[in-house]
Amino acid sequence: MRRLFSATLALLLLFGAALPIRALAEEAPGEDKPVVLDSREAFLAFAEACCEESYSLGRVFELACDVDLAGTGFEPIAYFAGTLKGNGHTVSGLSVTRAGSRMGLFRRTGQQAAIYDLNVAGAVLPAGTRQSIGGLVGEHAGSLVSCSFSGEVSGVSDVGGVVGRNTSTGRVSGCRFRGSVTGEHQVGGIAGKNEGVLAQCVNSGSVNTVPVTPSGEFHFDLSALSQDDFLNISNIGGIVGENPGVTMGCTNRGSVGYHFYGYNVGGVCGKCEGFLQACENTAAVEGRRDVGGVCGQLVPFSQWDLSKGKLDDLEGSLLTLQGMLDNASRDAAALGDSMADEIARMQEQCDAAYAALGSLMEGMDDPEINPGSSVHIDPETGEIVIEGGQLFQADMTEMSEALNNLRAESAAMMMEAGGAAGVVGEDGGRVQQPVRRRGRRGQCAQRNRRPLRGRDL
């Protein structure tokens, strides 16, 4: 009986001790349960914890109240890679004045980051290098949806009201800016530089403007500026300063540009090297040169696809051409020495192009290079670069020259063939050759290769 009582008591004690542990386990948040930020202290703790890159990865956070950062000594959030649901709340009182680059409420966001319905108000006015400066994010690589910033943003390059630099994986949609943005290079109401996607964004703030008196007179002393100063302001846009990426469906309602000052200034985009569609500007735009209501300067965009399939197609075409030239060379004697010489020169250029292609394909087999990547050609410098890989300038130049020479020799041979066919007719008399006229198609193609620039003012 005593043993039974002892055993029963032990079980009761064990069960009673397990109750608190079980209760704590049930209350502990799981991986999918959002972390609720329901006070200023909770938000500050969240911001401090994000100094570790792994802290936010895969986690969900929800803002449950407005947060005023005034007087807190807040430091920009170093790195964010999770999901933050702002729920329409506002983080106000933001003040960033420390020296450095990649500054904003968030300094950097990763590719996995997603920020929704967050409003921010304050000033991002850092000192020092001041590159990649934005109201919400300095350097953005994730998704930013239906967010806004109100206030002041200032930097040197890649300066935007919402994000400073939107990288190739960055997506900014339905975002808004109100206030003022100032900078020297790549300055925009939404993004300073966009390499990713900007969609359905609206800017109502001013971008690189100057204060005016009630009478409308500008307070801007041109005599205090040197020639270098005039060249030091470039790529300024109401939505984006420089756009190598995609900008579509955006609207600018804020004034853009200094009076007689600045290059590549546009109501939507200062300088566009990428894709621009269905955008609108309704405000005044001013500048020195290459100034446009929508875009200051449109740069021709070219891209070489060096995927294995395309290289194989080119190799097959060159081999086919070599076979045709070999057959033609055997019959060249009947057409005369000049025709034989043309075919021989064309064979040399075809062999050179094939050899250059072989060198390029060997380089593409380098394990450090992604065989499916594309080569971008800088329209201003002509530099050829494979993203994430090494330069193939020599191989590309060699192949380009060989293909151009091959085309020239082909044209020369066609002219020679036409002359040879027209020298003697069946009856021994000369045959009149038809006159070839250049069509409008060739003229348009040539014209389209020129940069489209904003009207000089």
Secondary structure, DSSP 8 states (H G I E B T S, - for coil): -HHHHHHHHHHHHHHHHHHHHHHHHHHS--TTS-EEE-SHHHHHHHHHHTTSTTTSTT-EEEE-S-EE-TTTT---EEEE-SEEE-TT-EEEEEEE-SBSSSBSSEEEE-TT-EEES-EEEEEE--BTT-EEEESSEEEE-SEEES-EEEEEEE-SEEEESSEEEE-TT-EEES-EEEEEEE-SEEEESSEEEESSEEES-EE-SEES---B-TT--B---GGG--HHHHHT-EEEESSEEEESSEEES-EE-S-B-BTTB-EEEESSEEEESSEEES-EE-S-B--SEEEESSEEEE----EEE--HHHHHHHHHHHHHHHHHHHHHHHTGGGG-HHHHHHHHHHHHHHHHHHHHHHHHHHHHT-TTS-TT-EEEE-TTT--EEETTS-B-HHHHHHHHHHHHHHHHHHHHHHHHHHHHHHH--TTSS----------HHHHHHHHHTS-EE-B--
